[in-house]
Amino acid sequence: MNDHSSGALLGGLVADAHPDTGEPEPEQVWQEPVDRLLAGLRTKAAGLTTAEVQSRLATYGPNDAATVKRRPLWLQFLARFSNPLIIILLIASAVSAATGDVASFVIIFCIVMLSIIFDFVQEVRAQNAVEALRQSVAVQATVRRDGASVSVPIHQLVPGDIVELIAGDLVPADSRLLESRDLYVNQALLTGEPYPAEKRASEAASGAEDPAGASNAVFAGTSVISGTATILICRTGGRTALGHLATSLAEKPPATAFTVGIRRFGLLIMRLTVLMVLFVLVMNIAFARPMLQSLMFAVALAVGLTPELLPMIVTVTLARSAMQMARRKVIVKRLSAIHDLGAMNVLCTDKTGTLTEASIKLVRTIDGHGAESRHAYTYAYVNSQFESGMKSPLDKAILAAEPFDMTAFRKIDEAPFDFERRRVSVLVEHDATRRLIVKGAPEDLLRLSGHYQDADGVEKPLDTARRAAFQTTLDGIGAHGFRALGIASRVVDVSHQTAAIADEADLVFAGFAIFLDPPKTSAGATIKAMAEAGITVKVLTGDNEHVSRHVFTEIQVPVLGVLTGDVLEHMTEEALIGQLPHVNLFCRVNPQQKLRILLALKRLGNVVGFLGDGINDAPALHAADVGISVDGAADVARAAADLILLEHDLSVVREAVVAGRATVQNVSKYVLMGASSNFGNMFSMAGATLILPFLPMLPMLPIQILLNNLIYNVSEIAIPFDSVDPEATVAPVKWDIRLIERFMLVFGPVSSVFDFITFYALLVFFGAGEALFQTGWFIESMTTQTLVVFCIRTRRQFFRSMPCRFLIATNLGAVAFAIVLPLVSWGRWFGFVTPPPLFFVFLVGATLAYLGLVEVTKVIFYRFRASR
């Protein structure tokens, strides 16, 4: 039987049909025995074969319910013809051909097709480049294929796959547990319950009616907090519980300020264009011009005035920035995050790996008095060895310090680590004794202990004086820049089978494990450089205040203010907001407090970035304007992030910020050019429409307008590659629609002044007829609107800011083409004639005067804006 038919599960297991293929679907995965699920999905413990996977991918599609699917290339190409202006233009030109003007039809059709193909090719290339970068950091799953365990992107998983999970993994699809060990899952996304849910593999079917009560199944969108498991993939993509939820809500992520600003600008130009086209069309009809000629002129004018290149410029600019960031070891998952990165003025980050080297080593294990303690090391090693959750750097340092014989120890159970308790407990048996060994935040373990163990292993009461002495020892550890874990235990009855959180009381304190994580020598300079760039760095750490202050001292960064988790717990929202500007170090904060700090910073109007790599960082990464993680982070953190750092270093973030700001500046160049040029052309066209009806001519032929638009668009393709003045990236850059509107209202009329001067010169000095008038205005319009980019692209005097060579070449090439075209024979195809030599003398003078006036206006405009 081929695998398409194997996708159809056995009769007793089916309920709904596959929405796309009609294949039957299994009942709720937690309500069926495992053997029936395995048989129905026609899989085995060794997993599927490559051939079976490929067949099922064709049947079920990729496992990517949360990803927006790209349309086939041919549909993307055809979509560009859905523009009403393009449709009207092609129909009108076809009618023109039917009436005998075949040449006009051919030329207009070629111009339109060239424009569409150019736009399509540029966007597709940009999309492919970004998708390749995104796939390079795609979340992977360990799956059994062809009898071996391999790592594959989660979108390639299919029903019937056997997947292995460990702590920190995302659950890739709705699945049944085949095996599990101390498995705890965060399923808040589906159930709203913030605490981890325990899951156990069971042959028995669960009678639960919804995922929240299914203890023998895990679901897409959840994540493993601790433990390990082997799962059977039952539903993928849009057929998962999360996929159904997303489909029913049809929720899209909120538009960013950048997206909203681009949309507002496009709508503004479109409204003005529609008004202008209607005005021109009415005037031409009023003066009894031919209907077809008037319609084609109006439609061509609309095409020429519409900023149709804007989406492509934005996409190519952002994509190029993403490629540049990739060379700087930053992978962009969400293109619009580049703008948010450029606008970011606050960065929240953990201390480990950012301010420190993240090369943690175990230095000593001591008792509460500071003496070496073998008992503390033994308990720390046993706890770290048997802990089934994701091994922290501290665990790895303990296990790497010294080999230890574990043959006499047997694990009974575990109470996994969570960020509220800040500790992990394992129940072990040794020499017929059962002992709960606890490792975690030292302050908490001191508080939970009623006795202590001296250097000889003798248990003694932990009175107030001893507790204070042990706290002094802990403070001294932190003051010298060391990190510490508390180690404690208690003997329990041999009948104990579970490690209960309630048993973490009346402990016997064994001592401290002391670690060294050296500060990064470059961290201080990077933080200062970020401050100079307008970015405030705030450190949110789980370490205590003494350790954190020592690190700040070592990297020579002043501590402006400190808030601890305990103080934050009792602080009102208003009080927190009042403290935030004066605090740059938050100590002993848990994940919910990190999220609270982040949201409070956003309420103050900041654009906030968050750099995190742990399971507990996912909520803050989601809430931040820019979520940043690292390549070696937990799956859940990488999935939540917008940017992935291939190198855990603040200097990489700073380089990415500069690139983000430069990207926004380059998009702004095109928008400012389009705003001033289009608005000026509208003014000019309105004037021409009012003046020229008294003369037997159109200001430009429809073919000439379209040709003008095509040449201008080609001249601007280099903007994404342009250089940016250093001073333009020294401060956060936000999308400013008001600046664009004011710029348009000032510089648009300036360009129209020289259009009107050209009209006057052509009519009065050169006695222009229709063909010469159209040729002269075409050349002047192309020359001025193209060369003005050298003025608008910088706030400096244009000769003090060097554009990229590509931009120089495209713009000078466009001007040269516009000047030469009327001088050659095939310029006649477009209705051009050769202008008199004196016209070019006028053109040089008018162009220089125009650029000079733009420079003067630019200085006044930005000075006036800065003074307000």
Secondary structure, DSSP 8 states (H G I E B T S, - for coil): --HHHHTS--GGGEEEE-TTT--EEES-GGGS-HHHHHHHTT--TT-B-HHHHHHHHHHH--S-TTS-----HHHHHHHGGG-HHHHHHHHHHHHHHHTT-HHHHHHHHHHHHHHHHHHHHHHHHHHHHHHHHHHHT--EEEEEETTEEEEEEGGG--TT-EEEEETT-B--SEEEEEEEEEEEEE-HHHH---S-EEE---SS----SSGGG-TTEE-TT-EEEEEEEEEEEEE-GGGSHHHHHHHHHT------HHHHHHHHHHHHHHHHHHHHHHHHHHHHHHTT--HHHHHHHHHHHHHHHS-TTHHHHHHHHHHHHHHHHHHTTEEESSTTHHHHHHH--EEEE-STTTTB----EEEEEE-TTS-B-HHHHHHHHHHHHH--S---HHHHHHHHHS----TTEEEEEEEEEETTTTEEEEEEEETTEEEEEEEE-HHHHHHHEEEEE-TTS-EEE--HHHHHHHHHHHHHHHHTT-EEEEEEEEEE-TT--S--GGG-SSEEEEEEEEEE--B-TTHHHHHHHHHHTT-EEEEE-SS-HHHHHHHHHHTT-----EEEHHHHHT--HHHHHHHGGG--EEES--HHHHHHHHHHHHHTT--EEEE--SGGGHHHHHHSSEEEEETTS-HHHHHH-SEEESS--HHHHHHHHHHHHHHHHHHHHHHHHHHHHHHHHHHHHHHHHHHGGGTT--SS-HHHHHHHHHHHHHHTTTGGG----GGGGSS-----HHHHHHHHHHHHHHHHHHHHHHHHIIIIIS---HHHHHHHHHHHHHHHHHHTHHHHT-SS-GGGS---HHHHHHHHHHHHHHHHGGGSGGGGGGT-----HHHHHHHHHHHHHHHHHHHHHHHHHHHHHHH-
